[in-house]
Amino acid sequence: MHIQIRSEEDKKINLRLPNSLLTSKLLLRLASGRISRSEDPETQKTRTMMMEIMPDLKQSIRKTKKKYGKFTLVEVESQDGEHVKITL
């Protein structure tokens, strides 16, 4: 995954992260651990849903990357001149 953030003030941020980080067990544990601290039933439903869809998400990311190569997930430009682009 490649995240690019540019602004008018010459601030540029480029982050390169492995795609496997998105669906790693570590990230899932961190996210679900944060959610499990909440006692809200809706939050608990969200945690359960995350745990269920993670294998499908992992497979979808792999198939998309294999089929299309570089794939742009988000590309946004604000009126202030800031530009954000996230690609797989």
TORZAMAR-194505 format. One record per atom (N, C-alpha, C): residue in three letters; chain; x, y, z. Coordinates in steps of 0.05 Angstrom, whole numbers, plus 5000, padded with zeros to 4 digits. Layout:
<rs>
<r code="ALA" unit="A" x="X" y="Y" z="Z"/>
...
</rs>
This chain:
<rs>
<r code="MET" unit="A" x="5017" y="4977" z="5000"/>
<r code="MET" unit="A" x="5000" y="5000" z="5000"/>
<r code="MET" unit="A" x="5018" y="5025" z="5000"/>
<r code="HIS" unit="A" x="5010" y="5044" z="4985"/>
<r code="HIS" unit="A" x="5026" y="5069" z="4982"/>
<r code="HIS" unit="A" x="5006" y="5092" z="4989"/>
<r code="ILE" unit="A" x="5013" y="5108" z="5009"/>
<r code="ILE" unit="A" x="4997" y="5131" z="5016"/>
<r code="ILE" unit="A" x="5013" y="5156" z="5011"/>
<r code="GLN" unit="A" x="5002" y="5174" z="4995"/>
<r code="GLN" unit="A" x="5015" y="5199" z="4988"/>
<r code="GLN" unit="A" x="4997" y="5222" z="4998"/>
<r code="ILE" unit="A" x="5009" y="5241" z="5012"/>
<r code="ILE" unit="A" x="4995" y="5265" z="5021"/>
<r code="ILE" unit="A" x="5011" y="5289" z="5013"/>
<r code="ARG" unit="A" x="4999" y="5307" z="4998"/>
<r code="ARG" unit="A" x="5013" y="5332" z="4990"/>
<r code="ARG" unit="A" x="4996" y="5356" z="4996"/>
<r code="SER" unit="A" x="5009" y="5378" z="5004"/>
<r code="SER" unit="A" x="4995" y="5402" z="5009"/>
<r code="SER" unit="A" x="5008" y="5425" z="4995"/>
<r code="GLU" unit="A" x="4994" y="5448" z="4994"/>
<r code="GLU" unit="A" x="5005" y="5472" z="4981"/>
<r code="GLU" unit="A" x="5030" y="5482" z="4994"/>
<r code="GLU" unit="A" x="5033" y="5477" z="5020"/>
<r code="GLU" unit="A" x="5056" y="5488" z="5035"/>
<r code="GLU" unit="A" x="5081" y="5471" z="5032"/>
<r code="ASP" unit="A" x="5083" y="5456" z="5011"/>
<r code="ASP" unit="A" x="5106" y="5439" z="5005"/>
<r code="ASP" unit="A" x="5111" y="5416" z="5025"/>
<r code="LYS" unit="A" x="5090" y="5409" z="5039"/>
<r code="LYS" unit="A" x="5093" y="5386" z="5058"/>
<r code="LYS" unit="A" x="5084" y="5362" z="5042"/>
<r code="LYS" unit="A" x="5102" y="5342" z="5041"/>
<r code="LYS" unit="A" x="5096" y="5317" z="5027"/>
<r code="LYS" unit="A" x="5101" y="5294" z="5046"/>
<r code="ILE" unit="A" x="5082" y="5275" z="5046"/>
<r code="ILE" unit="A" x="5085" y="5251" z="5062"/>
<r code="ILE" unit="A" x="5081" y="5228" z="5044"/>
<r code="ASN" unit="A" x="5100" y="5209" z="5043"/>
<r code="ASN" unit="A" x="5098" y="5185" z="5027"/>
<r code="ASN" unit="A" x="5102" y="5161" z="5046"/>
<r code="LEU" unit="A" x="5082" y="5144" z="5048"/>
<r code="LEU" unit="A" x="5085" y="5120" z="5065"/>
<r code="LEU" unit="A" x="5081" y="5096" z="5048"/>
<r code="ARG" unit="A" x="5099" y="5077" z="5051"/>
<r code="ARG" unit="A" x="5097" y="5051" z="5038"/>
<r code="ARG" unit="A" x="5093" y="5030" z="5059"/>
<r code="LEU" unit="A" x="5071" y="5016" z="5058"/>
<r code="LEU" unit="A" x="5065" y="4995" z="5077"/>
<r code="LEU" unit="A" x="5059" y="4969" z="5063"/>
<r code="PRO" unit="A" x="5067" y="4947" z="5073"/>
<r code="PRO" unit="A" x="5060" y="4921" z="5060"/>
<r code="PRO" unit="A" x="5030" y="4916" z="5061"/>
<r code="ASN" unit="A" x="5019" y="4906" z="5040"/>
<r code="ASN" unit="A" x="4990" y="4900" z="5039"/>
<r code="ASN" unit="A" x="4982" y="4880" z="5060"/>
<r code="SER" unit="A" x="5000" y="4862" z="5067"/>
<r code="SER" unit="A" x="4994" y="4842" z="5088"/>
<r code="SER" unit="A" x="4989" y="4855" z="5115"/>
<r code="LEU" unit="A" x="4999" y="4880" z="5119"/>
<r code="LEU" unit="A" x="4994" y="4893" z="5144"/>
<r code="LEU" unit="A" x="4965" y="4899" z="5148"/>
<r code="LEU" unit="A" x="4950" y="4904" z="5126"/>
<r code="LEU" unit="A" x="4922" y="4910" z="5128"/>
<r code="LEU" unit="A" x="4906" y="4887" z="5140"/>
<r code="THR" unit="A" x="4914" y="4863" z="5134"/>
<r code="THR" unit="A" x="4898" y="4840" z="5143"/>
<r code="THR" unit="A" x="4914" y="4823" z="5162"/>
<r code="SER" unit="A" x="4934" y="4834" z="5175"/>
<r code="SER" unit="A" x="4950" y="4818" z="5193"/>
<r code="SER" unit="A" x="4935" y="4813" z="5219"/>
<r code="LYS" unit="A" x="4942" y="4791" z="5232"/>
<r code="LYS" unit="A" x="4930" y="4784" z="5258"/>
<r code="LYS" unit="A" x="4937" y="4805" z="5279"/>
<r code="LEU" unit="A" x="4961" y="4817" z="5277"/>
<r code="LEU" unit="A" x="4969" y="4837" z="5296"/>
<r code="LEU" unit="A" x="4950" y="4862" z="5295"/>
<r code="LEU" unit="A" x="4945" y="4871" z="5271"/>
<r code="LEU" unit="A" x="4927" y="4894" z="5267"/>
<r code="LEU" unit="A" x="4899" y="4887" z="5277"/>
<r code="LEU" unit="A" x="4890" y="4863" z="5270"/>
<r code="LEU" unit="A" x="4863" y="4855" z="5279"/>
<r code="LEU" unit="A" x="4862" y="4854" z="5309"/>
<r code="ARG" unit="A" x="4882" y="4843" z="5322"/>
<r code="ARG" unit="A" x="4883" y="4842" z="5351"/>
<r code="ARG" unit="A" x="4883" y="4870" z="5363"/>
<r code="LEU" unit="A" x="4898" y="4888" z="5352"/>
<r code="LEU" unit="A" x="4899" y="4915" z="5362"/>
<r code="LEU" unit="A" x="4872" y="4929" z="5360"/>
<r code="ALA" unit="A" x="4859" y="4926" z="5336"/>
<r code="ALA" unit="A" x="4833" y="4939" z="5332"/>
<r code="ALA" unit="A" x="4812" y="4926" z="5350"/>
<r code="SER" unit="A" x="4812" y="4899" z="5351"/>
<r code="SER" unit="A" x="4791" y="4886" z="5367"/>
<r code="SER" unit="A" x="4795" y="4890" z="5397"/>
<r code="GLY" unit="A" x="4820" y="4893" z="5405"/>
<r code="GLY" unit="A" x="4826" y="4898" z="5433"/>
<r code="GLY" unit="A" x="4816" y="4925" z="5441"/>
<r code="ARG" unit="A" x="4819" y="4944" z="5424"/>
<r code="ARG" unit="A" x="4809" y="4971" z="5429"/>
<r code="ARG" unit="A" x="4779" y="4972" z="5430"/>
<r code="ILE" unit="A" x="4766" y="4956" z="5412"/>
<r code="ILE" unit="A" x="4737" y="4955" z="5412"/>
<r code="ILE" unit="A" x="4727" y="4940" z="5436"/>
<r code="SER" unit="A" x="4740" y="4919" z="5444"/>
<r code="SER" unit="A" x="4730" y="4902" z="5466"/>
<r code="SER" unit="A" x="4730" y="4917" z="5493"/>
<r code="ARG" unit="A" x="4745" y="4938" z="5495"/>
<r code="ARG" unit="A" x="4744" y="4954" z="5520"/>
<r code="ARG" unit="A" x="4718" y="4969" z="5523"/>
<r code="SER" unit="A" x="4704" y="4973" z="5501"/>
<r code="SER" unit="A" x="4679" y="4987" z="5503"/>
<r code="SER" unit="A" x="4657" y="4967" z="5511"/>
<r code="GLU" unit="A" x="4638" y="4977" z="5526"/>
<r code="GLU" unit="A" x="4616" y="4959" z="5535"/>
<r code="GLU" unit="A" x="4591" y="4964" z="5518"/>
<r code="ASP" unit="A" x="4593" y="4981" z="5498"/>
<r code="ASP" unit="A" x="4570" y="4986" z="5481"/>
<r code="ASP" unit="A" x="4564" y="4962" z="5464"/>
<r code="PRO" unit="A" x="4538" y="4953" z="5463"/>
<r code="PRO" unit="A" x="4531" y="4930" z="5446"/>
<r code="PRO" unit="A" x="4537" y="4934" z="5416"/>
<r code="GLU" unit="A" x="4533" y="4958" z="5407"/>
<r code="GLU" unit="A" x="4538" y="4963" z="5378"/>
<r code="GLU" unit="A" x="4568" y="4960" z="5372"/>
<r code="THR" unit="A" x="4584" y="4968" z="5390"/>
<r code="THR" unit="A" x="4613" y="4965" z="5386"/>
<r code="THR" unit="A" x="4621" y="4936" z="5386"/>
<r code="GLN" unit="A" x="4609" y="4920" z="5403"/>
<r code="GLN" unit="A" x="4614" y="4891" z="5403"/>
<r code="GLN" unit="A" x="4605" y="4878" z="5377"/>
<r code="LYS" unit="A" x="4583" y="4887" z="5366"/>
<r code="LYS" unit="A" x="4574" y="4877" z="5340"/>
<r code="LYS" unit="A" x="4594" y="4884" z="5318"/>
<r code="THR" unit="A" x="4605" y="4907" z="5320"/>
<r code="THR" unit="A" x="4626" y="4916" z="5300"/>
<r code="THR" unit="A" x="4650" y="4897" z="5302"/>
<r code="ARG" unit="A" x="4658" y="4891" z="5327"/>
<r code="ARG" unit="A" x="4681" y="4873" z="5331"/>
<r code="ARG" unit="A" x="4676" y="4846" z="5319"/>
<r code="THR" unit="A" x="4652" y="4835" z="5324"/>
<r code="THR" unit="A" x="4645" y="4809" z="5313"/>
<r code="THR" unit="A" x="4645" y="4809" z="5283"/>
<r code="MET" unit="A" x="4634" y="4831" z="5271"/>
<r code="MET" unit="A" x="4633" y="4833" z="5242"/>
<r code="MET" unit="A" x="4661" y="4835" z="5231"/>
<r code="MET" unit="A" x="4679" y="4850" z="5244"/>
<r code="MET" unit="A" x="4707" y="4851" z="5234"/>
<r code="MET" unit="A" x="4720" y="4824" z="5233"/>
<r code="MET" unit="A" x="4716" y="4809" z="5254"/>
<r code="MET" unit="A" x="4728" y="4782" z="5256"/>
<r code="MET" unit="A" x="4717" y="4764" z="5234"/>
<r code="GLU" unit="A" x="4692" y="4767" z="5226"/>
<r code="GLU" unit="A" x="4680" y="4750" z="5206"/>
<r code="GLU" unit="A" x="4689" y="4758" z="5178"/>
<r code="ILE" unit="A" x="4691" y="4784" z="5172"/>
<r code="ILE" unit="A" x="4698" y="4792" z="5145"/>
<r code="ILE" unit="A" x="4727" y="4792" z="5138"/>
<r code="MET" unit="A" x="4745" y="4790" z="5158"/>
<r code="MET" unit="A" x="4773" y="4793" z="5154"/>
<r code="MET" unit="A" x="4784" y="4772" z="5133"/>
<r code="PRO" unit="A" x="4777" y="4746" z="5135"/>
<r code="PRO" unit="A" x="4787" y="4728" z="5114"/>
<r code="PRO" unit="A" x="4778" y="4735" z="5086"/>
<r code="ASP" unit="A" x="4753" y="4744" z="5083"/>
<r code="ASP" unit="A" x="4743" y="4752" z="5056"/>
<r code="ASP" unit="A" x="4758" y="4777" z="5047"/>
<r code="LEU" unit="A" x="4763" y="4796" z="5065"/>
<r code="LEU" unit="A" x="4777" y="4820" z="5058"/>
<r code="LEU" unit="A" x="4806" y="4814" z="5049"/>
<r code="LYS" unit="A" x="4819" y="4796" z="5063"/>
<r code="LYS" unit="A" x="4846" y="4788" z="5055"/>
<r code="LYS" unit="A" x="4846" y="4776" z="5027"/>
<r code="GLN" unit="A" x="4827" y="4758" z="5022"/>
<r code="GLN" unit="A" x="4826" y="4745" z="4996"/>
<r code="GLN" unit="A" x="4819" y="4766" z="4974"/>
<r code="SER" unit="A" x="4802" y="4784" z="4979"/>
<r code="SER" unit="A" x="4794" y="4805" z="4959"/>
<r code="SER" unit="A" x="4818" y="4823" z="4953"/>
<r code="ILE" unit="A" x="4833" y="4830" z="4973"/>
<r code="ILE" unit="A" x="4857" y="4847" z="4968"/>
<r code="ILE" unit="A" x="4877" y="4832" z="4950"/>
<r code="ARG" unit="A" x="4882" y="4807" z="4956"/>
<r code="ARG" unit="A" x="4900" y="4791" z="4940"/>
<r code="ARG" unit="A" x="4891" y="4788" z="4911"/>
<r code="LYS" unit="A" x="4865" y="4782" z="4907"/>
<r code="LYS" unit="A" x="4854" y="4779" z="4880"/>
<r code="LYS" unit="A" x="4856" y="4805" z="4864"/>
<r code="THR" unit="A" x="4849" y="4827" z="4877"/>
<r code="THR" unit="A" x="4850" y="4853" z="4864"/>
<r code="THR" unit="A" x="4878" y="4861" z="4856"/>
<r code="LYS" unit="A" x="4897" y="4856" z="4874"/>
<r code="LYS" unit="A" x="4925" y="4862" z="4868"/>
<r code="LYS" unit="A" x="4935" y="4845" z="4845"/>
<r code="LYS" unit="A" x="4928" y="4820" z="4845"/>
<r code="LYS" unit="A" x="4937" y="4801" z="4824"/>
<r code="LYS" unit="A" x="4925" y="4809" z="4797"/>
<r code="LYS" unit="A" x="4899" y="4816" z="4797"/>
<r code="LYS" unit="A" x="4885" y="4822" z="4772"/>
<r code="LYS" unit="A" x="4893" y="4849" z="4760"/>
<r code="TYR" unit="A" x="4894" y="4870" z="4777"/>
<r code="TYR" unit="A" x="4898" y="4897" z="4767"/>
<r code="TYR" unit="A" x="4926" y="4908" z="4772"/>
<r code="GLY" unit="A" x="4942" y="4895" z="4788"/>
<r code="GLY" unit="A" x="4968" y="4906" z="4795"/>
<r code="GLY" unit="A" x="4965" y="4930" z="4813"/>
<r code="LYS" unit="A" x="4974" y="4954" z="4804"/>
<r code="LYS" unit="A" x="4971" y="4978" z="4819"/>
<r code="LYS" unit="A" x="4941" y="4987" z="4818"/>
<r code="PHE" unit="A" x="4929" y="4989" z="4841"/>
<r code="PHE" unit="A" x="4900" y="4995" z="4842"/>
<r code="PHE" unit="A" x="4896" y="5019" z="4861"/>
<r code="THR" unit="A" x="4884" y="5040" z="4851"/>
<r code="THR" unit="A" x="4879" y="5064" z="4867"/>
<r code="THR" unit="A" x="4853" y="5061" z="4883"/>
<r code="LEU" unit="A" x="4855" y="5061" z="4909"/>
<r code="LEU" unit="A" x="4832" y="5059" z="4927"/>
<r code="LEU" unit="A" x="4819" y="5086" z="4931"/>
<r code="VAL" unit="A" x="4835" y="5107" z="4937"/>
<r code="VAL" unit="A" x="4824" y="5133" z="4942"/>
<r code="VAL" unit="A" x="4842" y="5154" z="4930"/>
<r code="GLU" unit="A" x="4830" y="5174" z="4917"/>
<r code="GLU" unit="A" x="4845" y="5197" z="4907"/>
<r code="GLU" unit="A" x="4827" y="5221" z="4911"/>
<r code="VAL" unit="A" x="4836" y="5239" z="4929"/>
<r code="VAL" unit="A" x="4819" y="5262" z="4937"/>
<r code="VAL" unit="A" x="4837" y="5287" z="4935"/>
<r code="GLU" unit="A" x="4825" y="5309" z="4925"/>
<r code="GLU" unit="A" x="4838" y="5335" z="4924"/>
<r code="GLU" unit="A" x="4819" y="5355" z="4936"/>
<r code="SER" unit="A" x="4828" y="5370" z="4956"/>
<r code="SER" unit="A" x="4811" y="5389" z="4970"/>
<r code="SER" unit="A" x="4814" y="5416" z="4956"/>
<r code="GLN" unit="A" x="4796" y="5435" z="4964"/>
<r code="GLN" unit="A" x="4798" y="5462" z="4953"/>
<r code="GLN" unit="A" x="4822" y="5477" z="4963"/>
<r code="ASP" unit="A" x="4834" y="5468" z="4985"/>
<r code="ASP" unit="A" x="4858" y="5480" z="4996"/>
<r code="ASP" unit="A" x="4883" y="5472" z="4981"/>
<r code="GLY" unit="A" x="4880" y="5453" z="4963"/>
<r code="GLY" unit="A" x="4903" y="5444" z="4948"/>
<r code="GLY" unit="A" x="4916" y="5419" z="4959"/>
<r code="GLU" unit="A" x="4904" y="5408" z="4980"/>
<r code="GLU" unit="A" x="4915" y="5383" z="4991"/>
<r code="GLU" unit="A" x="4906" y="5359" z="4974"/>
<r code="HIS" unit="A" x="4924" y="5341" z="4971"/>
<r code="HIS" unit="A" x="4919" y="5318" z="4954"/>
<r code="HIS" unit="A" x="4926" y="5292" z="4969"/>
<r code="VAL" unit="A" x="4908" y="5273" z="4970"/>
<r code="VAL" unit="A" x="4912" y="5248" z="4983"/>
<r code="VAL" unit="A" x="4907" y="5225" z="4963"/>
<r code="LYS" unit="A" x="4925" y="5206" z="4961"/>
<r code="LYS" unit="A" x="4922" y="5184" z="4943"/>
<r code="LYS" unit="A" x="4931" y="5158" z="4957"/>
<r code="ILE" unit="A" x="4914" y="5138" z="4957"/>
<r code="ILE" unit="A" x="4920" y="5112" z="4969"/>
<r code="ILE" unit="A" x="4918" y="5091" z="4948"/>
<r code="THR" unit="A" x="4940" y="5077" z="4943"/>
<r code="THR" unit="A" x="4940" y="5056" z="4923"/>
<r code="THR" unit="A" x="4949" y="5029" z="4935"/>
<r code="LEU" unit="A" x="4939" y="5007" z="4924"/>
<r code="LEU" unit="A" x="4949" y="4981" z="4933"/>
<r code="LEU" unit="A" x="4973" y="4974" z="4917"/>
</rs>
